[in-house]
Amino acid sequence: MTPTEEASPILENACVIQIGGTLADWVGMADWMALAARLGARRPTVIVPTGGPFVDTVREAEDMWRLQPAIVRRMTLLAMDSFALLVHGIHPEIGTAAGPAEMKANAAAGRASVWLPSSLAAARQELVEDWDATSDSLAAWLAVEIGAERLILVKAGTCPRHSVEDLGADTAAMVRDGVLSPGFPVWRRRFGGAVWCVEREGVEDVAAALEQDGRFGCPLAATPLLGAAAPER
């Protein structure tokens, strides 16, 4: 069942985790998969993949053949599906899910899900054709779509530092720096839950904080988009 075929696709207390593409060839990614699996046993947990190394082939084809943007976006979504299957292959206890119905079924069985986002090409074609299909924006869109409580963005680079008094990092500035995709701040403003940017090496800190429902990483404020830079797919 696709997302548009469901009424009120809400996953109460859900946690959405976006995994940066540069984690694909990093052995520590298995630790994030293990954390997601543990979370999935207690609450709905959904991993949003990037294109990882699979999207490199898409970029090469785009450069060589000057493909239309709509075709490139659909190919990018399929590359993200491949990354999702890689996650499932690394940690088979994490179930694949094309939409909220399968995410709910996995959650009911105490399993985390990894999203297969190519279903958007059929279910939300107008969205795909009008949007750069980058994983952090898609993760924020999915968090809104399923009514998630928390969104965690796992990045290979350094996340912004902030003081305890800060409301959170300026997402528009992170777009200008190329850390986030241009579409992310719009969806961040629509998402009512908490959003955190964490460095990939911080998995143990995140695990400990989640056990105590504490703070971790860098919170991302819902600020308006002021500029744009090349996104991480």
Salt bridges, closest charged atoms under 4 A:
ASP56 OD1 - ARG59 NH1 3.14
GLU126 OE2 - ARG124 NE 3.15
ASP132 OD1 - ARG73 NH2 3.65
ASP136 OD2 - LYS155 NZ 3.48
GLU145 OE2 - ARG124 NH1 3.90
GLU149 OE1 - ARG43 NH2 2.60
GLU199 OE2 - ARG161 NH2 3.09
GLU201 OE2 - ARG200 NE 3.35
GLU211 OE2 - ARG42 NH1 3.55
ASP213 OD1 - ARG150 NH2 3.01
GLU232 OE1 - LYS155 NZ 3.19
